[in-house]
Amino acid sequence: MDNDSFKIRLYRFTLKLIKFIDSIDKSNLVSRKISDQLFRSGTSIMANYVEGKSSISTKEYINFFSISLQSANESKYWFAILRDSGKIE
């Protein structure tokens, strides 16, 4: 997969994530807090990838890409918490 198609996939994921978060019933504190965490970690994936693409060194690029991966893993956690707590189907 080339970098442009990966960037497009990340962008589409971010847009879908925003729509998904908008669809969550945030009338209770728990759903609202978890949604906020998911929003931050999920949108951070592409933000750090884009930042890394303009890095001036390989070390800096790897650091930003690693942060993107950490954000993706954190987002998986928040999705699981929402699902397993019955806040989403």
C-alpha positions in Angstrom: 0.0 0.0 0.0 1.4 3.4 -1.0 1.5 6.4 1.4 -1.3 8.2 -0.4 -3.8 5.3 -0.1 -2.9 4.9 3.5 -3.5 8.6 4.1 -6.8 8.4 2.3 -7.8 5.4 4.5 -6.9 7.3 7.6 -8.8 10.3 6.5 -11.9 8.2 5.8 -11.6 6.5 9.1 -11.5 9.9 10.8 -14.7 11.0 9.0 -16.5 7.8 9.9 -15.3 8.1 13.5 -16.7 11.6 13.8 -20.1 10.3 12.4 -20.0 7.4 14.8 -19.3 9.5 17.8 -22.1 11.9 16.8 -24.5 8.9 16.9 -23.7 7.8 20.4 -26.3 8.7 23.1 -24.3 11.1 25.3 -27.1 11.7 27.8 -25.1 10.0 30.5 -21.7 11.0 31.9 -20.0 7.7 31.1 -20.9 7.7 27.4 -19.9 11.3 27.1 -16.5 10.8 28.7 -15.7 7.7 26.7 -16.8 9.4 23.5 -14.5 12.3 24.3 -11.6 9.9 24.9 -12.3 8.0 21.6 -12.5 11.3 19.7 -9.1 12.4 21.0 -7.4 9.1 20.4 -9.1 8.4 17.1 -8.4 11.7 15.5 -4.9 11.7 16.8 -4.0 8.7 14.6 -4.0 10.7 11.3 -2.8 14.0 13.0 0.4 12.3 14.1 0.8 10.5 10.8 0.5 13.8 8.9 2.9 15.4 11.3 5.4 12.6 10.9 5.3 12.9 7.1 6.9 16.3 7.5 9.6 15.1 9.9 13.1 16.3 9.3 14.6 13.0 10.5 13.9 9.3 10.4 13.9 9.2 14.2 11.3 11.9 14.3 9.2 10.1 11.7 9.3 6.9 13.6 8.3 8.7 16.8 5.2 10.2 15.2 4.3 6.9 13.5 4.7 5.2 16.9 2.4 7.7 18.5 -0.2 7.0 15.7 0.0 3.3 16.5 -0.4 4.0 20.2 -3.5 6.1 19.4 -4.9 3.4 17.2 -4.5 0.9 20.0 -6.1 3.2 22.5 -9.0 3.7 20.2 -9.5 0.0 20.0 -9.7 -0.1 23.8 -12.4 2.7 23.9 -14.4 0.9 21.2 -14.3 -2.3 23.3 -15.3 -0.4 26.4 -18.3 1.1 24.7 -19.3 -2.2 23.3 -18.8 -4.3 26.4 -20.5 -1.8 28.6 -23.6 -1.9 26.4 -23.3 1.8 25.4 -23.2 0.8 21.7 -24.1 -2.3 19.8 
